[in-house]
Amino acid sequence: MRTFPLVRPVGERQPVETADLNLLPQAEEEISQTVAQANVFLAVIHGRHGDGRRDWIAAAQVGGIGPLCRFAQGLFTDFTAILAGVTRPINNGQLAGYINQLKMIERQFHGRASADLLR
């Protein structure tokens, strides 16, 4: 099973993916906790709940699951940027696309846009 269905919002999962995810918690308690924490994190992020982020980070840090603890610690170290990026409706995605396009055109002008160089 791939891990992508785990990070897909619950309403967008295929029935087969939901059935597979329902079988995972029966395998081991740590998997059950990880699935539950991932679902809570997705609800907080997709729902833009500002107060739930700090609660999720605290719960993940004391949960005892190594990868989640490290992920939560990383979020906590840059919490203000994470909070702004998730709660504000404005982002720089479109600007980043324009900058990428401009850099590609510039490379083409200078003859440095070959596939070998871009690898």
C-alpha positions in Angstrom: 0.0 0.0 0.0 1.2 3.5 -0.8 1.2 6.2 1.9 -0.5 8.8 -0.3 -4.0 7.9 0.8 -3.0 8.7 4.4 -2.3 12.3 3.5 -5.3 12.7 1.2 -8.3 14.4 2.9 -10.8 11.9 4.2 -13.6 13.0 1.8 -11.4 12.5 -1.3 -10.2 9.0 -0.5 -11.3 6.1 -2.7 -13.4 3.3 -1.0 -10.5 0.9 -1.5 -8.1 3.3 0.2 -10.4 3.9 3.1 -10.8 0.1 3.6 -7.0 -0.3 3.5 -6.5 2.5 6.0 -9.2 0.9 8.3 -7.2 -2.3 8.4 -3.9 -0.6 9.3 -4.7 0.2 13.0 -5.5 -3.5 13.6 -1.9 -4.4 12.8 -0.1 -2.5 15.5 -0.8 0.2 18.1 1.9 2.6 16.8 0.4 2.5 13.4 -3.0 3.2 14.9 -1.6 6.3 16.7 0.2 7.5 13.6 -3.0 7.2 11.4 -5.0 9.1 14.1 -2.4 11.8 14.4 -2.2 12.2 10.6 -5.9 12.6 10.3 -6.0 15.2 13.1 -3.1 17.1 11.4 -4.9 17.0 8.0 -8.1 18.3 9.6 -6.2 21.2 11.3 -4.3 22.1 8.1 -7.2 21.8 5.6 -9.7 23.4 8.0 -7.3 26.4 8.8 -7.8 26.0 12.5 -5.3 28.3 14.1 -5.7 27.1 17.6 -5.4 23.4 16.7 -1.9 23.6 15.4 -0.2 24.2 18.7 -2.3 21.5 20.3 -1.4 19.0 17.6 2.3 19.8 17.9 2.2 19.3 21.7 0.3 16.0 21.3 2.7 14.7 18.6 5.8 15.6 20.7 4.6 13.6 23.7 3.1 10.8 21.6 6.4 8.8 21.5 6.4 8.1 17.8 9.8 9.1 16.6 9.1 10.5 13.1 6.1 12.4 14.3 8.1 13.9 17.2 10.8 15.1 14.8 8.2 16.5 12.4 6.4 18.3 15.2 9.7 19.7 16.5 10.5 21.0 13.0 7.1 22.7 12.9 7.5 24.2 16.3 10.9 25.7 15.5 9.3 27.8 12.7 5.8 28.0 14.1 5.1 31.6 13.1 5.9 31.0 9.5 3.9 27.8 9.5 1.0 29.6 11.1 1.1 32.4 8.6 1.4 30.1 5.6 -1.6 28.0 6.6 -4.0 30.6 8.0 -3.5 33.4 5.4 -5.3 33.1 2.1 -2.4 34.7 0.2 0.7 32.8 -0.8 3.6 33.3 -3.2 2.9 30.3 -5.4 2.1 32.3 -8.5 5.1 34.6 -8.0 7.4 31.5 -7.7 6.0 30.3 -11.0 6.8 33.6 -12.7 10.4 33.6 -11.2 10.9 30.0 -12.4 9.7 30.9 -15.9 12.0 34.0 -16.0 15.0 31.9 -14.9 14.3 29.4 -17.6 14.1 32.1 -20.3 17.4 33.6 -19.0 19.1 30.2 -19.2 17.9 29.8 -22.8 19.3 33.2 -23.7 22.7 32.2 -22.3 22.7 28.7 -23.8 22.6 27.0 -20.4 19.3 25.3 -20.5 20.4 21.9 -21.7 19.0 18.9 -20.0 22.4 17.8 -18.8 23.0 21.1 -17.0 19.5 21.2 -15.4 20.0 17.7 -13.9 
